[in-house]
Each structure stands twice: as structure tokens, then as C-alpha cells.
Amino acid sequence: MSRYFLILFVFLNLGCFRYARKKLSIKPNDKVLENKPLRTDGIYLAPLEKEVPYFVLYANGVIFKGVSRGGDKESVLISFNRKYKPWADHPIGWGSFKISSNIILVETWISGDLGPYDSLKATGRIVNDSTIILGDNGRPNNTYYFHALEHKPDSTMRWFR
């Protein structure tokens, strides 16, 4: 009988952690892009051989970051332009950024392995309004290039309330 209570207890606790998350040290800020020449009307892609890391910047200091495995740049652009919504169900990939001179600091939520979502920080360099060099998660720096989108995901998500 106690075994059943233990199993029930574990499942109930897992449900409590569904959207629990670490507080981000970088807060969204409506003035983050003030006097900064970064494009926010599309997506930044770093086309690599076996995956396509990407991120979307917003004028309010919010970022959505992810990676498309097994696809190419064109398939990522097609998915986003068809109003693809991988971002709507959980906070993974959402975060915030800040800029100091030509340095960009990014912090996004990542999976918490059955616990609260943890966060991952990354630092990069802004080359110009459509090129950013960014490295994270032990990966070497990748060069991200801007591509305009017809439909951009909404940044007013419940994860920042």
C-alpha cells in the first residue's frame, strides 16, 4: 500500500514543477535596444552542418532561442513564416537579453530534469545590425545572420508575469 502512495506522491510532485523556473538575472527591459542598431523584425540563424541554432530578439528585451536538428535554414524560415508555435507550450527557450556596447548577454530557460527549469547564460558580440556572434552550452561561437520573417512569434508570454 505504501508503494502506491509513493508513486502517487512522485507524480503529484512532478506536476507541481511543470512551469516552476529559476528567476532570470537579466530582466526584460523596454529600453534595451535604445540607440542599438539590431533588427527585431525576424530571426537570427546560424546554419551549421547538422543543425540550425536560431533566436528571435524583441524590442522589450525578450529572446526566444532554439535549435532545429536535421533541418536546414530554409525549412526553419518556412516553419516560422507558417506561424509555427514551438514556443507556446512551455518556457524552454524563452529568456531575456541586455546589451552593453557591442556585447550581448543572453539568459534563457532550459529543461530542469524533473525539477524547476534552470537557466543558461551566453555572451556574444554584435558585429552589425544583422550579424551576431554567440556561444553557449560549451559550444564554440556561432555566427548568426538575420532573416526577415512575415510572422514573428508574440513575446507577451505568461513566463514573464
N, C-alpha and C positions, 0 to 999 in steps of 0.2 A: 504494500500500500504506500509506504513512504517513497518508493521508487517513482510512483505515479505523481506524487506531489513534487518531487524533484524535477521531473520532466516538465510538469505544468509551470513550475517556478521559472525554469530556464526559458521557456517560450514566452512567458509574460514579460520577463526582463528584456528579452531581445526586442520585443515590440516597443518597449519604452525608449530604446536607443535609436529608433528608426531615423529621427531627424535631429537627435542631440548632436551638438557640434561645438568644437573649440571656438572661443572668441578670436576673431582675427585681430592681429595687432595693427594692421593697416585698415583704416576706416574709409568707406566711400566718402568722397568729397566733391561737391559740385564745381569746385574751382580747380580741380586737379589739372585740367588742360588749359587753364587760363594762360595765354601767351605761349602755348606749346603747339608746335605745328604737326600734331598727329591726326591722322584720318580716323574717323569713327563711323563712317558710313558703309562699313563692310567687314571683311575678315582678313586676318593675317595668317598666311600659310607658310610652312617650311617643308616643301616636298622632299622627302627622303626616299631611299630605295624601297623600303618595305612598309613605311607608314607615313602619315601626313599629320604632324602636330599642327594645331591651329589655336587661335584665340581671337576673341571679339572684344574690342575696347568700347567703353561707353563714356560719354562726357561727364557722367556723375561719379566716375572713379570705380565703377564696377567692371569686372572682367569675367568672361566665360572662356574656359580653356579646356581643350580636349585633344584627342588623337584619333585618327581614323586608321585602323590597321587593315592592310590588304587592299586599300583603295589608292586612288591617285588624286591629284589636285582637282581635276575636272569633276570627278564623282563627288568630292566634298562640296564644291561650288554648286553642283546640281542639287544636292541634298538640301543645302541651306536655302537656295532660291525656291525650293518647293515647300518652304516653311517647315522643314524637318525640325522636330522638337525633342532632342535628346535631353534637353535642359529642364524640362517641365516637371519631372517626377522626383527629383532629389537634389540636394545641394552640391553633390560632387561636381567639381569643375568650376563652380562659381566662386568668386572672391573679389578682391579689390586691389587697386594699384595706386602708387604715387610716383611722382617724377621729381627729380632734383637735378637741375642742369640737363645733361643728356643721359642720365642714369634712370632706369625704370625699375622699381621694386614691386614685385607681384606676390600676393599670397592667396592661395585657393584651397578649398576644402578637398580632401581626399578620403577614401574609404578608411574606416576606423577598425576594421577586422572585428566585427561583432560588438563594438563599443561605439562611443561617440565619434563623429567624423573628426579627423585630425586636420591639420593644415600643412601646406607645403609652400615654402618661400623660394623665390627665384629672383635673380638680379640680371639685368641686361643693359644694353647700350642702344640708345636711339641714334640711328645713322642719319635718317631724314624723315620726312612726313609719312613715308610708306615703307620703310625698312627698319626692322628692329632685330638686334642680335640678343638672344635669350637662352640661358641654360638652366636646367633644373634636374632634380631627381638623379643626380650623378651622371647625367648625360652631358656630352660636350655642348658647347654653344651652337645653337642653330640659327640660321638667318631666316627670318620671317619676312615675307613680301606681302604687301597689301593687295587685296582684290575687292572691288566694289560688289555689293550684294543688292538684289532687288528687294529682298525681305530680310530684315535683321531681327534676331530674337529680342524679345522685350526684357529689359533689365529691371523692371519693377517687381522683382520676385519676393516671395514671402520669406526667403532665407535671411534678408537683411532687416526684418522688422524687429 
